[in-house]
Amino acid sequence: MNFYIPSEIEAISQSAKRFTESEILPNIDSMEASGEFPHKIIEKMGEIGLFGASFPESLGGTAAGFLAVAVISEEISRLAPEFGYAMNMQAMTCPFTIFNWGNEDQIDRFVPDLIKGKKVGMFALTESGGGSDASGSMNTKATKSNDVYKINGSKQWITFANSCDTGILFAKTDLDAGHRGITAFIVEPKRYDGFSASPIPMTGLSKALCSNAVYLDDFTVPIENRLGDEGEGFKIAMNALEYGRLTVSARSVGLAQACLDESVRYANERVIRGHTIGQYQMVQQLIADMVVNIDAARLLVHRTAWLMDEGKPSTRATSRAKYAAVNAAKHAASCAAEIFAGYALADEYPIKKFTSYVNMLAVGEGTANVQRILIAEDELGIKDANRHPVRNRLRVN
Ligand SMILES: Cc1cc2nc3c(=O)[nH]c(=O)nc-3n(C[C@H](O)[C@H](O)[C@H](O)COP(=O)(O)OP(=O)(O)OC[C@H]3O[C@@H](n4cnc5c(N)ncnc54)[C@H](O)[C@@H]3O)c2cc1C
């Protein structure tokens, strides 16, 4: 067993750090002032390979693997959490799902442009009836008519939908067949009529990289864009969420680390009663607890990435990593708020922003209760978390 991060992965992490510091951070204020999607930055991220780690070189990827995905996600989220979304939409849940489940034509047509940041991705599963029951709450219907499907219904919270070129959208081709009636589609909202998206205002989160309510009114999807078979959509969605949980977990560790970094800096600067507050043991306790929680969560995330890199079953590990990483991030945000006290509420410090992103990551790719159910049912012998065969085209053919 070896806990060292290989030097090539460390170099990738450093390159994500340098890029975020030099190309993203100086542009965030103007991006938020305009509210415009940062196409140029996303394209540059794609150009330097930040989205390509889980794709072969033949598609324009770097094949650096899932540990690389984890360290890139952590580093971007630590410095610029609003751009963490891109690791899901441009690297994992959208293009990796097309790569994992698509036919050769679909992979060639859609994957390279997504991971190069030339096209904006999306993963549209959730509906307003309740994200934790994706199948029961799904009322969006796809009806086949000659060589196209017409999709009618709505989606909720869909990140990047208002800027999307190529996304994955789930709809029922059979409303009476429960989760077996769900089908996955590769959609092209800018190319076909019937798709509209409206950003959901959310205090504390980015206006430029935002989530949307989506309305589908006879939205056209050509039959050759169906991903997998009719009725396979639920399986595809669950598999996609497993890989999405890797990035969401790593993004949570990044945010937790950001809370710790800011807290350490502040505790070493803020002087109360003649001492920096970091000299006070009760503040030290907060710091110590943050350090240990973050360390433990990061190890679980890296174990998940290692399993994926080995092409081994990873569902059990991803739900544990997601649960632990979000808990570490929530704990770190709450400790940071305690250490900053009144200044945690001031716009000049980032604690409020970190807290908003932690709350977002807490629900993305399944809430805490959803992870608890997966973990406990597995442990109780009710449902083996790793019961499904591995679908990981980077590592297993
Ligand atoms: C900013 C943001 C971006 C998002 N981006 C996307 C996206 O790009 N694509 C997408 O498809 N979705 C996206 N989502 C949706 C996200 O996946 C859902 O919010 C999430 O699945 C939870 O669904 P919900 O909010 O409807 O909560 P609900 O399902 O209504 O849950 C409410 C509460 O009930 C609990 N609960 C539910 N069922 C059970 C149960 N059986 N047992 C115990 N407790 C239960 C939950 O844990 C939670 O505490 C996004 C959400 C946000 C906030």
Ligand as a Chemical Component Dictionary entry (heavy atoms), coordinates in Angstrom:
data_LIG
# 
_chem_comp.id                   LIG 
_chem_comp.type                 NON-POLYMER 
_chem_comp.pdbx_formal_charge   0 
_chem_comp.three_letter_code    LIG 
# 
loop_
_chem_comp_atom.comp_id 
_chem_comp_atom.atom_id 
_chem_comp_atom.alt_atom_id 
_chem_comp_atom.type_symbol 
_chem_comp_atom.charge 
_chem_comp_atom.model_Cartn_x 
_chem_comp_atom.model_Cartn_y 
_chem_comp_atom.model_Cartn_z 
_chem_comp_atom.pdbx_ordinal 
LIG C1  C1  C 0 -27.591 24.151 -7.164  1  
LIG C2  C2  C 0 -28.133 22.821 -7.588  2  
LIG C3  C3  C 0 -27.702 22.270 -8.794  3  
LIG C4  C4  C 0 -28.239 21.047 -9.237  4  
LIG N1  N1  N 0 -27.866 20.569 -10.469 5  
LIG C5  C5  C 0 -28.521 19.494 -10.975 6  
LIG C6  C6  C 0 -28.264 19.051 -12.319 7  
LIG O1  O1  O 0 -27.423 19.606 -13.033 8  
LIG N2  N2  N 0 -28.962 18.005 -12.797 9  
LIG C7  C7  C 0 -29.904 17.354 -12.050 10 
LIG O2  O2  O 0 -30.502 16.397 -12.565 11 
LIG N3  N3  N 0 -30.175 17.744 -10.780 12 
LIG C8  C8  C 0 -29.514 18.794 -10.220 13 
LIG N4  N4  N 0 -29.777 19.200 -8.935  14 
LIG C9  C9  C 0 -30.816 18.517 -8.175  15 
LIG C10 C10 C 0 -30.300 17.713 -7.009  16 
LIG O3  O3  O 0 -29.750 16.507 -7.486  17 
LIG C11 C11 C 0 -31.493 17.493 -6.071  18 
LIG O4  O4  O 0 -31.711 18.735 -5.419  19 
LIG C12 C12 C 0 -31.268 16.389 -5.091  20 
LIG O5  O5  O 0 -31.333 15.151 -5.732  21 
LIG C13 C13 C 0 -32.316 16.419 -3.967  22 
LIG O6  O6  O 0 -33.607 16.548 -4.491  23 
LIG P1  P1  P 0 -34.630 17.621 -3.862  24 
LIG O7  O7  O 0 -33.901 18.892 -3.716  25 
LIG O8  O8  O 0 -35.859 17.561 -4.666  26 
LIG O9  O9  O 0 -34.889 17.063 -2.387  27 
LIG P2  P2  P 0 -36.015 16.000 -1.954  28 
LIG O10 O10 O 0 -35.876 14.758 -2.751  29 
LIG O11 O11 O 0 -37.332 16.690 -1.947  30 
LIG O12 O12 O 0 -35.584 15.689 -0.463  31 
LIG C14 C14 C 0 -35.965 16.544 0.646   32 
LIG C15 C15 C 0 -35.452 15.905 1.955   33 
LIG O13 O13 O 0 -36.095 14.633 2.152   34 
LIG C16 C16 C 0 -35.112 13.637 2.343   35 
LIG N5  N5  N 0 -35.576 12.352 1.774   36 
LIG C17 C17 C 0 -36.092 12.143 0.529   37 
LIG N6  N6  N 0 -36.399 10.839 0.367   38 
LIG C18 C18 C 0 -36.056 10.222 1.522   39 
LIG C19 C19 C 0 -36.124 8.870  1.989   40 
LIG N7  N7  N 0 -36.578 7.887  1.204   41 
LIG N8  N8  N 0 -35.688 8.586  3.235   42 
LIG C20 C20 C 0 -35.200 9.567  4.030   43 
LIG N9  N9  N 0 -35.134 10.863 3.666   44 
LIG C21 C21 C 0 -35.538 11.194 2.424   45 
LIG C22 C22 C 0 -33.871 14.132 1.597   46 
LIG O14 O14 O 0 -32.686 13.530 2.109   47 
LIG C23 C23 C 0 -33.933 15.626 1.918   48 
LIG O15 O15 O 0 -33.398 15.853 3.201   49 
LIG C24 C24 C 0 -29.193 20.374 -8.445  50 
LIG C25 C25 C 0 -29.606 20.927 -7.213  51 
LIG C26 C26 C 0 -29.091 22.140 -6.795  52 
LIG C27 C27 C 0 -29.601 22.720 -5.501  53 
# 
loop_
_chem_comp_bond.comp_id 
_chem_comp_bond.atom_id_1 
_chem_comp_bond.atom_id_2 
_chem_comp_bond.value_order 
_chem_comp_bond.pdbx_ordinal 
LIG C1  C2  SING 1  
LIG C2  C3  SING 2  
LIG C2  C26 DOUB 3  
LIG C3  C4  DOUB 4  
LIG C4  N1  SING 5  
LIG C4  C24 SING 6  
LIG N1  C5  DOUB 7  
LIG C5  C6  SING 8  
LIG C5  C8  SING 9  
LIG C6  O1  DOUB 10 
LIG C6  N2  SING 11 
LIG N2  C7  SING 12 
LIG C7  O2  DOUB 13 
LIG C7  N3  SING 14 
LIG N3  C8  DOUB 15 
LIG C8  N4  SING 16 
LIG N4  C9  SING 17 
LIG N4  C24 SING 18 
LIG C9  C10 SING 19 
LIG C10 O3  SING 20 
LIG C10 C11 SING 21 
LIG C11 O4  SING 22 
LIG C11 C12 SING 23 
LIG C12 O5  SING 24 
LIG C12 C13 SING 25 
LIG C13 O6  SING 26 
LIG O6  P1  SING 27 
LIG P1  O7  DOUB 28 
LIG P1  O8  SING 29 
LIG P1  O9  SING 30 
LIG O9  P2  SING 31 
LIG P2  O10 DOUB 32 
LIG P2  O11 SING 33 
LIG P2  O12 SING 34 
LIG O12 C14 SING 35 
LIG C14 C15 SING 36 
LIG C15 O13 SING 37 
LIG C15 C23 SING 38 
LIG O13 C16 SING 39 
LIG C16 N5  SING 40 
LIG C16 C22 SING 41 
LIG N5  C17 SING 42 
LIG N5  C21 SING 43 
LIG C17 N6  DOUB 44 
LIG N6  C18 SING 45 
LIG C18 C19 SING 46 
LIG C18 C21 DOUB 47 
LIG C19 N7  SING 48 
LIG C19 N8  DOUB 49 
LIG N8  C20 SING 50 
LIG C20 N9  DOUB 51 
LIG N9  C21 SING 52 
LIG C22 O14 SING 53 
LIG C22 C23 SING 54 
LIG C23 O15 SING 55 
LIG C24 C25 DOUB 56 
LIG C25 C26 SING 57 
LIG C26 C27 SING 58 
# 
